Amino acid sequence: MKHYDYIVVGSGIAGLNFAINASKKGKVLIVTKKKIIESTTNYAQGGIAAVMDQLDNFNKHINDTLDAGAHHNNKKAVEYMVKHGPEQILKLLSLGVPFANKNNKLLLAKEGGHSERRIAYVGDHTGNAIEKTLIKSVKNNKNIEIWENGFAIDLIIKNKICYGLLVLKEGKIIEIFSGAVVLASGGLGQVFKYTTNPKISTGDGIAMAARAGAKLKDLEFIQFHPTALAVKKMKRFLLSEALRGEGAILINSNGKRFMKKYDKQGELAPRDIVARAIYNEQKKGQVYLDISHKKPDYIKKRFPKIYEELKKRGLDITKERIPISPAAHYTCGGIKVNLKGESSIKNLYAFGETACTGVHGANRLASNSLLEAIVFSSNVPKSNKIKTFPKTNGTFKINKQKKFDLNIEKKIKNIMWQNAGIIRTKKDINNAHKQLLLTKNNLKLTKHNIKQYEIRNILDCAVEILKSSGKRQKSLGCHYVI
Ligand SMILES: Cc1cc2nc3c(=O)[nH]c(=O)nc-3n(C[C@H](O)[C@H](O)[C@H](O)COP(=O)(O)OP(=O)(O)OC[C@H]3O[C@@H](n4cnc5c(N)ncnc54)[C@H](O)[C@@H]3O)c2cc1C
């Protein structure tokens, strides 16, 4: 029987930061389903928001967050996050994150919905710089053990108490136990046909928690990023909001700017407004993002990763406009937790994108997610001393006789994109809910295999999104119903 003080699922910013802090109190195990670096965090481009400039103040950041979230936010959580933001940036600096600076003064970027410049960044690959720095710190820590290629299947629960996890590792199912189990397993973008999220974002933590009976919250609020590369047969690649922050414009198929028609903040309006405006303009034809009016050297220096990635795909952002379209980007809701990360199940905690502290309300303000993840995952609970551990019955039943239909994944993603996408109708949501509930009831896994587990998780998350969407009859934030 394997026992740790803390078990953490996930090695993004939330999981790694939690592990570093928890290692001061006990023995920590990080279980992560691929290589340690593989996370959404590693792909974050724009940066991390915090009040770091004299012109800025906490109230402005709080108000911007509440405005973006359509005031559906948990105000206490917003205040907590904003007030603890600066100390987390200083901590990341002290660990070695090379944030852009001039003469040791941070350079701060501006993004949509922010009334001041407050985004600390490392070129256009902030997430990768943070991820690498945290990994270095974790790897040097004797109190932290790391299991790469370890897939968390389900929580071990008895009488509403979480005792541990079932993990698939090297073809075997292993039971691991702890007085504090932490889900830091990221978001669920892979539920949708088009997403900016990496392959790992299959909502595993949210699905596991749902199956265990934990309370979920606000799952109808899926943020669609307005500007993902949209070229046929090419993977959607994010074109950071920071591009618009630095002057990129949106133009429609007639070559005209259109954003001022939809919002006085133009291209820097909150993401849901920009995404819907693009969706509307797309009815007339392709929409483009254009920053080619800026000097090529500046673009290459400020956005090296985006420049390179587009170049690899035969596009030159310094010379031409880039075809774009919205894509599922961020899960505002998730496992309901309080400011300490406690879920509704004893000994079960959640941090980062998989959790719902209520900080984002009905829509997330740009660059607040890395901040939320690091602020709240710095709160380490006491690990409960558990004397006896429950016997587990392995996991769910496997039906070895049947053949598993891998096409189910594609079907779920199409249904979700068409019925729970940028613009929703009550009828579509209800129909999709009924259809996917039926699929869920008929789903039979045929072997212990990561792909099948992930499809089960995508399906469970899709059903939960549709359930919450069905309950919210009126539009709010990024849940837009006509
Ligand atoms: C392209 C892109 C750009 C972004 N840019 C920004 C930005 O500039 N600023 C900002 O604030 N936010 C940004 N975001 C959002 C932000 O990156 C994420 O919200 C944040 O990184 C989430 O961190 P996390 O630690 O919660 O999860 P993640 O970083 O996604 O980490 C989740 C971890 O859990 C592991 N995992 C998942 N399921 C299992 C399982 N079953 N078993 C074991 N391990 C598992 C994964 O492998 C991974 O290691 C961006 C998102 C995307 C997609």
The ligand as a MOL file (V3000), in Angstrom:
LIG
                    3D

  0  0  0     0  0            999 V3000
M  V30 BEGIN CTAB
M  V30 COUNTS 53 58 0 0 0
M  V30 BEGIN ATOM
M  V30 1 C -2.9260 28.3140 -25.6640 0
M  V30 2 C -3.2620 28.8600 -24.2990 0
M  V30 3 C -2.7470 30.0730 -23.9000 0
M  V30 4 C -3.0390 30.5660 -22.6150 0
M  V30 5 N -2.4970 31.7560 -22.2170 0
M  V30 6 C -2.7290 32.2010 -20.9630 0
M  V30 7 C -2.1130 33.3870 -20.4920 0
M  V30 8 O -1.3630 34.0360 -21.1990 0
M  V30 9 N -2.3840 33.7740 -19.2140 0
M  V30 10 C -3.2060 33.0720 -18.3830 0
M  V30 11 O -3.4030 33.4910 -17.2260 0
M  V30 12 N -3.7940 31.9400 -18.8090 0
M  V30 13 C -3.5630 31.4860 -20.0630 0
M  V30 14 N -4.1590 30.3240 -20.4750 0
M  V30 15 C -4.8830 29.5150 -19.4890 0
M  V30 16 C -3.8590 28.8590 -18.5440 0
M  V30 17 O -2.7610 28.4090 -19.3070 0
M  V30 18 C -4.4490 27.6730 -17.7790 0
M  V30 19 O -5.6610 28.0340 -17.1990 0
M  V30 20 C -3.4980 27.2420 -16.6700 0
M  V30 21 O -2.2290 26.9850 -17.2120 0
M  V30 22 C -4.0420 25.9890 -15.9990 0
M  V30 23 O -3.0840 25.5200 -15.1090 0
M  V30 24 P -3.3930 24.2170 -14.2620 0
M  V30 25 O -2.1860 23.9390 -13.4540 0
M  V30 26 O -4.6840 24.3640 -13.5940 0
M  V30 27 O -3.6000 23.0650 -15.3630 0
M  V30 28 P -2.6330 22.5420 -16.5270 0
M  V30 29 O -1.5010 23.4510 -16.7510 0
M  V30 30 O -3.4900 22.2020 -17.6840 0
M  V30 31 O -2.0580 21.1940 -15.9150 0
M  V30 32 C -2.8780 20.0610 -15.7640 0
M  V30 33 C -1.9980 18.8750 -15.4880 0
M  V30 34 O -2.7800 17.7510 -15.1100 0
M  V30 35 C -2.3480 16.5850 -15.7910 0
M  V30 36 N -3.4820 15.6640 -15.8560 0
M  V30 37 C -4.7180 15.8680 -16.3720 0
M  V30 38 N -5.4820 14.7770 -16.2100 0
M  V30 39 C -4.7360 13.8530 -15.5690 0
M  V30 40 C -4.9550 12.5220 -15.1360 0
M  V30 41 N -6.1100 11.8740 -15.3430 0
M  V30 42 N -3.9560 11.8660 -14.4980 0
M  V30 43 C -2.7590 12.4680 -14.2920 0
M  V30 44 N -2.4840 13.7240 -14.7110 0
M  V30 45 C -3.4560 14.4080 -15.3270 0
M  V30 46 C -1.9010 17.1380 -17.1420 0
M  V30 47 O -1.0740 16.2250 -17.8280 0
M  V30 48 C -1.1770 18.4000 -16.6750 0
M  V30 49 O 0.1070 18.1050 -16.2420 0
M  V30 50 C -3.8950 29.8360 -21.7560 0
M  V30 51 C -4.4320 28.6280 -22.1790 0
M  V30 52 C -4.1360 28.1440 -23.4470 0
M  V30 53 C -4.7370 26.8490 -23.8960 0
M  V30 END ATOM
M  V30 BEGIN BOND
M  V30 1 1 1 2
M  V30 2 1 2 3
M  V30 3 2 2 52
M  V30 4 2 3 4
M  V30 5 1 4 5
M  V30 6 1 4 50
M  V30 7 2 5 6
M  V30 8 1 6 7
M  V30 9 1 6 13
M  V30 10 2 7 8
M  V30 11 1 7 9
M  V30 12 1 9 10
M  V30 13 2 10 11
M  V30 14 1 10 12
M  V30 15 2 12 13
M  V30 16 1 13 14
M  V30 17 1 14 15
M  V30 18 1 14 50
M  V30 19 1 15 16
M  V30 20 1 16 17
M  V30 21 1 16 18
M  V30 22 1 18 19
M  V30 23 1 18 20
M  V30 24 1 20 21
M  V30 25 1 20 22
M  V30 26 1 22 23
M  V30 27 1 23 24
M  V30 28 2 24 25
M  V30 29 1 24 26
M  V30 30 1 24 27
M  V30 31 1 27 28
M  V30 32 2 28 29
M  V30 33 1 28 30
M  V30 34 1 28 31
M  V30 35 1 31 32
M  V30 36 1 32 33
M  V30 37 1 33 34
M  V30 38 1 33 48
M  V30 39 1 34 35
M  V30 40 1 35 36
M  V30 41 1 35 46
M  V30 42 1 36 37
M  V30 43 1 36 45
M  V30 44 2 37 38
M  V30 45 1 38 39
M  V30 46 1 39 40
M  V30 47 2 39 45
M  V30 48 1 40 41
M  V30 49 2 40 42
M  V30 50 1 42 43
M  V30 51 2 43 44
M  V30 52 1 44 45
M  V30 53 1 46 47
M  V30 54 1 46 48
M  V30 55 1 48 49
M  V30 56 2 50 51
M  V30 57 1 51 52
M  V30 58 1 52 53
M  V30 END BOND
M  V30 END CTAB
M  END
